[in-house]
Amino acid sequence: DCFLENGANFLPKCTTVLHRPAIFIWGDSHANSLAAGFLPLQEKGQISMLQVTGAACPPLLNFNSNGNSKCQEINAYALQSIRVLRPDIVVLHAIWESDSYDLSKLDLTVQQLKDAGTSDIVLLGPVPRWDGSLLRSIFRCWRPRSSAEEFPEYSKCGLDSRVPAVDALLRLTAQRLDIRYISAYQALCNSNGCLTRVDEGSEQLVTYDYGHLSTGGAEYLVTAIGNDLFSRAPLAAPHR
């Protein structure tokens, strides 16, 4: 309902504020995957999660998408919703390393958000991207030379080398635009590579394909960045 392709008819529940702080997730399919990580906080009454996301539609105003004819309409709806709702935090997230995304359009997007009265804009950087898929990368590199029953928790095999460079570029962009930057890459990676699996009751891969977060992966990331993300708008007390 809150992630659409070739449409902008979002249901009211996608932009309904029930509790504060209200966090607005704006972006493409990767932002939609990220949103799953905020659902436990919403279910506990600690936040309202607002979501306007579109397939192949980054949060870049005046962006024409090759994969979504309604991208400009979706983004206009997102901005208008933000003007009306005044969310406490606006999170911009997408597959930023995509060759088709014109990152120079972030300037206009951020300026329009500031003009709309948004006081806390968070640019969330890209998550790790794997060659083909995380599962394929792990199996190709781990299985042939390991007798261990479990594959490594962190791996460098199959990582897309473009992501750290885009991560660094976006950090500088956020500084220039005077907004906050949070690195998803740094939250999920260390000197041993990037996280491959999380244990959320039953073990899950962090991404279910080349880079879309699984539910467990999204919850892990939101927990990892939570103190930073909610530093200016603390979580409400959970409902009992």
Secondary structure, 3 states (H helix, E strand, C coil): CCEECCCCCCCHHHHCCCCCCEEEEEECHHHHHHHHHHHHHHHCCCCEEEEEEECCECCCCCCCCCCCCCHHHHHHHHHHHHHHHCCCEEEEECCCCCCCCCHHHHHHHHHHHHHCCCCCEEEECCCCCECCCHHHHHHHHHHHHCCCCCCCCEECCCECCHHHHHHHHHHHHHHHHCCEEECHHHHHEECCEEECEEECCCEEECECCCCCECHHHHHHHHHHHHHHHCCCCCCCCCCC
